[in-house]
Amino acid sequence: MAIFALQQELVFPPVHLAEPDGLLAMGGDLSSERLLLAYRSGIFPWYSGNVPMWWCPDPRFVLFHDKLKISKTMARLIKKETFRFSVNTSFRTVIRACKTSSRKNQEGTWITDEVENAYCLLHDRGYAHSAEAWLGDELAGGLYGIKMGKIFFGESMFSRVSNASKFAFIQYVQQLQQEGIELTDCQVYTPHLESLGAEMIPREVFMEKLKALLDEMPGRS
């Protein structure tokens, strides 16, 4: 199948036309309107060089919040209050840390300057959120993503201290549960998130869940 080349028009092809690896389209821009349309459509961006690449893999890696797993090690760490948790106090610092942190088996980072600027704008508009783990006054780890309806679309996470990103993720998922948000889209498989309860589901099932969870919009707080 051919990969669709996006133009200025705000439209994406149907997700079932994606390549076997999930690649659906390339090109276009990272305007807030295009990014929000992508998430509503079950699509997310990664960069290849200077070109936006748009993906919708099958199967999809997700965490149902009622299936969150907290290991004994993490439970002890949380109880000891080793880290302090916060939300949206340092979004720009979090995305910059995700951008600059090293990735094993990955050349460079997909978070380009354009990506960073686009998500900072979405943060200013109330869609992009960060969760932070602090060790004293130092940012030890965190994550960021997009919140819409009853779903959180996780984008990237980082740790400067062992278990800091897991701590931030667990604390944030529990907060999202309290807000009535049911699902985190983890996009693609990682052992890190599998250990926290994330699982693979068919793309068709994900798209059904997506539609249902976006139909109920609790706001952008």
Secondary structure, DSSP 8 states (H G I E B T S, - for coil): ---EEE-SS-----GGGS-TTSEEEEE----HHHHHHHHHTT-EEEEETTEEEEE--SSEEEEEGGG----HHHHHHHHHT-SEEEESSSHHHHHHHHHHS--TT--S-S--HHHHHHHHHHHHTT-EEEEEEEETTEEEEEEEEEEETTEEEEEEEEESSTTHHHHHHHHHHHHHHHTT--EEEEES--HHHHTTT-EEE-HHHHHHHHHHHHSS-----
